[in-house]
Amino acid sequence: MFKGLPSFLRHVGPGVVTGAADDDPSGIATYTQAGAQFGTGLLWTVLLSLPFMIAIQLVSARIGRVTGKGVAANLREHTPRSFLMAMVALLVVANTINIAADIAAMGEALQLVVGGGEHFHSVAFGIITVLLQVFVPYRKLAPILKWLTLFLFAYVIAVFMVQVPWGQVLYDLVIPKLQWTSGYWMMIVALLGTTISPYLFFWQASQEVEELRLKGGGRGTEAEIRDDLRRVKQDTCIGMFFSNAIAFFIMLLGAVVLYAAGIRDVTSAAQAAQALRPLAGEFAFSLFAGGIIATGLLAVPVLASSAAYAVAEAFGWPEGLERRWYEAKRFYAIIAIATLVGTGLDFTAVDPMKALYWSAVINGVVAVPIMVGLMLLASKKSVMGRFTSGFKTTWLGWGGVGVMGFAVLMMFGDLVRPHF
């Protein structure tokens, strides 16, 4: 199935694709904005979020592999219906806004490189991503997504094209510079909401279910489950480390190029690429712009599919990217609607990048109750049997809940505090 892939790509799975999809064009915009606004002062958030991100994604993947069902399907059986529907509705809204921002950034980036109309490019990207998901089965789509992860190395290369004060970078990486302002805490919540994002929970669990279906559909013996869980752990750790490393390099590029040049406001990934052009050179610009397009092609299917999985599982509809379109019509309809509505938002007066910032904040807020639900599921023997989460994963998972909750409370506390 994956014979055309390099050896290391054949041995990675949903975890690496999930991590790469986290660094989508809208994520690139958020990371670049953090660097442009606060310099290297927020690099520490990458180290902070990594262990918690690994833990919660590992919990999501384990739930999918052990139960043979996605996150929403498990929540439907063990949480109040009103809670599930509220979470799914917010997920769909946030994902649709994210799709709009990603497709807009892809269109703008291609326009910067080859010219033409950005709206024409956006429509083309919207149609291509829908067709990929509807007509390419999972067993053929997975290798395409794996290949696209390689393009994220463009941001690593771009950093080494500019001068970096590594001493200052290392200092700010381990010594936080806290600011007690709403803008600072909103940026932290946006970064955490971009990094530890609810759609990734739904996506990775559902992809583990897809992998099971490719093997025949059964959950397997206890020995087979244990073997798969070892693979899941390795795959998730590699994927999340890769994701946060790329986020670090993107934020660093924004800090050492844009912040240093006095450019504080970046409204899109394409604008960041354009701003880099005279400051970092043509090659760095080309790498940045090409990365936007490639990561968008990876991320938009993940965003649309995760929304479709969540809705279909919540209502008990047939779902899965390995099914043909006529076997799961409502599942594929959600994919098409989310993608095309997202594309359509680029033709309205709504600024998708401003909406995106708030959707990242919403993701940060919504992630907290969903993470609580996941941690409770992972600890239930009635759900996981003999494969409940271990002490370390449990401790880090609840630690992630605490970190996300604290950042959200700090943000809201500063918003309501009187300013004189």
C-alpha positions in Angstrom: 0.0 0.0 0.0 2.8 2.4 0.9 5.6 0.9 -1.2 6.2 4.2 -3.0 7.1 6.0 0.2 10.6 6.3 1.7 11.2 3.8 4.6 10.7 6.4 7.4 7.4 7.6 5.9 6.1 4.0 5.5 6.5 3.5 9.3 4.7 6.6 10.5 1.0 6.9 10.7 -1.9 9.2 11.8 0.3 10.8 14.5 2.7 12.4 12.1 0.0 13.5 9.7 -1.9 15.0 12.6 1.1 16.9 13.8 1.9 18.2 10.4 -1.8 19.3 9.8 -1.5 21.3 13.0 1.0 23.6 11.2 -1.6 24.7 8.6 -1.6 28.2 6.9 -3.7 29.6 9.7 -1.4 28.2 12.3 1.5 29.6 10.3 -0.2 33.0 10.5 -0.7 32.7 14.3 2.9 31.6 14.9 4.3 34.4 12.7 2.0 37.0 14.4 3.3 35.8 17.8 6.9 36.3 16.7 6.2 39.6 15.0 4.3 41.0 18.0 6.4 39.6 20.9 9.7 38.7 19.3 11.3 35.6 20.9 9.4 36.2 24.1 6.8 33.5 23.4 9.1 30.7 22.2 8.7 29.1 25.6 5.1 28.2 24.8 6.5 25.6 22.4 8.3 23.7 25.1 5.3 24.1 27.5 2.7 22.7 25.2 4.8 19.7 23.8 4.3 17.2 26.7 0.7 18.0 27.1 0.1 17.9 23.4 1.7 14.4 23.2 -0.4 13.2 26.1 -3.8 14.4 24.9 -3.2 13.2 21.3 -2.0 9.9 22.7 -5.2 9.6 24.7 -7.2 10.4 21.6 -5.4 7.8 19.5 -5.6 5.1 22.1 -9.4 5.6 22.5 -9.8 5.2 18.7 -7.5 2.1 18.5 -8.9 0.3 21.6 -12.6 1.0 21.1 -12.7 1.0 17.3 -14.7 4.2 17.5 -14.0 7.9 17.2 -14.1 10.5 19.9 -17.6 11.7 19.1 -19.0 8.2 19.0 -17.5 7.5 22.5 -18.7 10.8 23.9 -22.2 10.0 22.5 -22.3 6.9 24.7 -20.9 8.4 27.9 -21.7 12.1 28.1 -25.0 14.1 27.9 -26.2 14.7 24.4 -26.5 18.5 24.9 -22.7 18.6 25.8 -21.7 16.6 22.7 -23.9 18.6 20.3 -22.6 21.9 21.7 -18.9 20.8 21.3 -19.6 19.4 17.8 -21.3 22.6 16.7 -18.5 24.8 17.9 -16.0 22.5 16.3 -17.7 22.7 12.9 -17.9 26.5 13.1 -14.2 26.8 14.1 -13.1 24.4 11.4 -15.1 26.2 8.7 -13.4 29.5 9.6 -10.1 27.7 9.7 -10.7 26.3 6.2 -11.6 29.8 4.9 -8.4 31.2 6.3 -6.3 28.3 4.9 -7.8 28.4 1.4 -7.5 32.2 1.3 -3.8 32.0 2.3 -3.2 29.3 -0.3 -4.8 31.4 -3.0 -2.8 34.5 -2.0 0.5 32.5 -1.8 0.0 31.1 -5.3 -0.8 34.5 -6.6 2.4 35.9 -5.2 4.4 33.1 -6.9 2.7 32.8 -10.3 0.4 35.8 -10.5 -3.3 35.5 -11.5 -6.4 36.1 -9.4 -6.2 34.9 -5.8 -10.0 34.1 -5.8 -9.6 31.9 -8.8 -6.8 30.0 -7.0 -8.8 29.8 -3.9 -11.8 28.2 -5.7 -9.4 25.8 -7.4 -7.9 24.7 -4.1 -11.4 24.3 -2.6 -12.5 22.0 -5.4 -9.3 20.0 -5.4 -9.5 19.3 -1.7 -13.1 18.2 -1.9 -12.4 15.9 -4.8 -9.4 14.4 -3.0 -11.5 13.4 0.0 -14.6 12.3 -1.8 -13.0 10.2 -4.6 -9.7 9.1 -3.2 -10.1 6.3 -0.7 -8.1 6.5 2.6 -5.6 3.9 1.6 -4.5 6.1 -1.3 -5.1 9.4 0.4 -2.8 8.6 3.4 0.4 8.4 1.4 -0.4 11.8 -0.3 -0.8 13.4 3.2 2.5 11.8 4.3 4.4 13.2 1.3 3.0 16.7 2.1 4.4 16.6 5.6 7.9 16.9 4.1 7.2 20.4 2.8 7.2 21.7 6.4 11.0 21.5 6.4 10.9 24.6 4.2 10.5 26.6 7.4 13.5 25.1 9.0 15.6 25.9 5.9 14.2 29.5 5.8 15.4 30.2 9.3 19.0 29.3 8.4 18.8 31.8 5.6 18.7 34.7 8.1 20.9 35.8 11.0 19.6 34.4 14.3 20.7 35.6 17.8 20.8 32.0 19.2 21.9 33.1 22.7 18.8 35.3 23.1 16.7 32.5 21.5 17.9 29.9 24.0 17.3 32.3 26.9 13.8 33.2 25.9 13.0 29.5 25.2 13.6 28.5 28.9 12.9 31.8 30.8 9.4 33.1 30.2 8.8 36.8 29.9 5.3 37.1 31.3 3.2 40.2 30.6 -0.1 40.9 32.4 -2.1 42.2 29.5 -5.2 40.7 27.7 -3.3 40.9 24.4 -0.5 38.7 25.8 -2.8 36.1 27.3 -5.1 36.1 24.3 -2.1 35.3 22.2 -1.1 32.5 24.5 -4.6 31.0 24.3 -4.5 31.4 20.5 -1.2 29.6 20.4 -2.4 26.8 22.7 -5.7 26.7 20.8 -3.7 26.3 17.5 -1.4 23.7 19.0 -3.7 21.7 21.2 -6.7 21.9 18.9 -10.0 20.0 19.3 -10.1 19.0 15.6 -6.9 17.1 16.0 -8.4 14.9 18.8 -11.3 13.9 16.5 -9.0 13.4 13.5 -6.4 11.2 15.0 -8.8 8.9 16.8 -10.8 8.5 13.6 -7.7 7.7 11.6 -6.9 4.9 14.0 -10.3 3.6 13.3 -9.7 3.8 9.5 -6.4 1.9 10.0 -8.4 -0.8 11.8 -10.9 -1.0 8.9 -8.0 -1.5 6.4 -6.9 -4.5 8.5 -10.4 -6.0 8.4 -12.4 -4.1 10.9 -11.9 -6.1 14.1 -10.1 -4.7 17.2 -7.8 -7.8 17.3 -6.4 -9.8 20.1 -4.9 -8.4 23.2 -1.4 -8.9 21.9 -2.3 -7.2 18.6 -3.7 -4.2 20.5 -0.6 -3.9 22.6 1.6 -4.0 19.5 -0.5 -1.3 17.9 -0.4 0.9 21.0 3.4 0.8 21.0 3.3 1.9 17.4 0.7 4.6 18.3 2.9 5.9 21.1 6.0 6.2 18.9 4.0 7.7 16.0 2.3 10.3 18.2 5.5 11.3 20.0 7.3 11.8 16.7 4.4 13.7 15.1 3.9 16.1 18.0 7.6 16.8 18.4 7.8 17.5 14.6 4.7 19.8 14.8 6.1 21.8 17.7 9.6 22.0 16.2 8.1 23.5 13.0 6.0 25.9 15.1 9.2 27.0 16.8 11.0 27.8 13.6 8.0 29.7 12.2 7.7 31.8 15.3 11.4 32.3 15.3 11.4 33.5 11.7 8.7 36.0 12.5 10.7 37.2 15.5 14.2 37.6 13.9 12.9 39.1 10.6 9.6 40.9 11.2 9.8 41.9 14.8 13.4 43.1 14.3 12.3 45.2 11.3 9.5 46.8 13.3 6.7 44.9 11.6 4.2 44.1 14.4 1.0 43.2 12.6 0.7 40.2 10.3 -2.9 39.3 9.2 -2.2 36.3 7.1 0.5 33.7 6.2 0.7 35.1 2.7 1.3 38.6 4.1 4.1 37.2 6.2 5.7 35.6 3.1 5.4 39.0 1.3 6.9 40.8 4.2 9.8 38.4 4.3 10.6 38.9 0.6 12.6 42.2 0.9 14.0 41.3 4.4 15.1 37.7 4.0 15.5 37.3 0.3 13.7 35.7 -2.7 14.7 32.1 -1.7 13.3 32.4 1.8 10.1 34.0 0.4 9.7 31.1 -2.1 10.2 28.5 0.7 7.7 30.2 2.9 5.1 30.6 0.1 5.5 27.1 -1.1 5.1 25.8 2.4 1.8 27.6 2.8 0.4 25.9 -0.3 1.6 22.4 0.6 0.5 22.6 4.2 -2.9 23.9 3.1 -3.4 20.9 0.9 -2.6 18.7 3.9 -4.6 20.6 6.5 -7.9 21.5 4.7 -8.8 17.7 4.2 -8.0 17.2 7.9 -10.2 20.1 9.0 -13.1 19.2 6.8 -12.9 15.5 7.6 -12.6 15.9 11.3 -15.8 18.0 11.3 -17.5 15.3 9.2 -16.3 12.5 11.6 -17.6 14.5 14.6 -21.0 15.2 13.1 -21.5 11.7 11.6 -20.4 10.0 14.8 -22.6 12.2 17.0 -25.7 11.3 14.9 -24.7 7.7 14.3 -24.3 8.1 10.5 -22.1 5.9 8.4 -18.7 7.6 8.1 -15.1 7.0 6.9 -12.8 8.1 4.1 -12.4 4.5 3.1 -16.1 4.3 2.3 -17.4 5.2 -1.2 -19.3 8.5 -1.4 -22.7 6.7 -1.9 -22.1 4.6 1.2 -21.7 7.6 3.5 -23.5 10.4 1.7 -24.1 12.6 4.8 -20.5 12.2 5.9 -19.2 13.4 2.5 -21.8 16.1 2.4 -20.4 17.6 5.6 -16.9 17.6 4.0 -18.1 19.3 0.9 -20.3 21.9 2.7 -17.5 22.8 5.2 -15.0 23.2 2.4 -17.2 25.1 0.0 -18.7 27.4 2.7 -15.1 28.1 3.9 -14.2 28.9 0.3 -17.3 31.1 -0.1 -16.3 33.1 3.0 -13.4 34.4 1.1 -15.8 36.3 -1.2 -17.7 38.0 1.6 -16.9 41.1 3.7 -15.9 38.8 6.6 -12.2 39.1 7.3 -11.3 35.4 7.6 -8.0 36.2 9.4 -9.7 38.2 12.1 -12.3 35.6 12.5 -9.5 33.0 12.5 -7.8 34.6 15.5 -11.1 34.4 17.5 -11.6 30.8 16.3 -8.2 29.9 17.7 -9.3 31.5 21.0 -12.6 29.6 20.8 -10.6 26.4 20.1 -8.6 27.1 23.2 -11.7 27.5 25.3 -13.6 24.5 23.8 -10.6 22.3 24.1 -10.8 22.3 28.0 -14.2 20.5 28.4 -13.4 18.1 25.5 -10.0 17.3 27.1 -11.8 16.6 30.4 -14.2 14.2 28.5 -11.2 12.4 26.8 -9.3 12.0 30.1 -12.4 10.5 31.8 -13.0 8.1 28.9 -9.4 7.0 28.9 -9.6 6.1 32.6 -12.8 4.1 32.4 -12.4 0.3 32.3 -15.9 0.1 30.8 -14.5 2.0 27.8 -10.8 0.9 27.6 -10.9 -2.5 29.3 -7.3 -3.4 30.3 -5.9 -0.5 28.3 -6.7 2.5 30.5 -4.1 5.3 30.3 -0.9 4.9 32.4 0.2 7.1 35.2 2.4 9.4 33.1 -0.1 9.9 30.3 -2.9 10.6 32.8 -0.8 13.1 34.8 0.3 15.0 31.7 -3.2 14.8 30.2 -4.7 16.4 33.3 -1.8 18.8 33.4 -2.7 19.9 29.9 -6.3 20.5 31.0 -4.9 22.7 33.9 -2.6 24.7 31.6 -5.3 25.4 29.1 -7.8 26.3 31.8 -5.4 28.6 33.5 -4.5 30.5 30.3 -8.2 30.9 29.5 -9.0 32.2 33.0 -6.1 34.6 32.8 -7.4 35.9 29.5 -11.0 36.4 30.7 -9.8 37.8 34.0 -7.8 40.5 32.3 -10.7 41.3 29.8 -13.1 41.9 32.7 -10.6 43.7 34.9 -11.0 47.5 35.0 -8.2 49.3 33.2 -7.3 52.8 34.3 
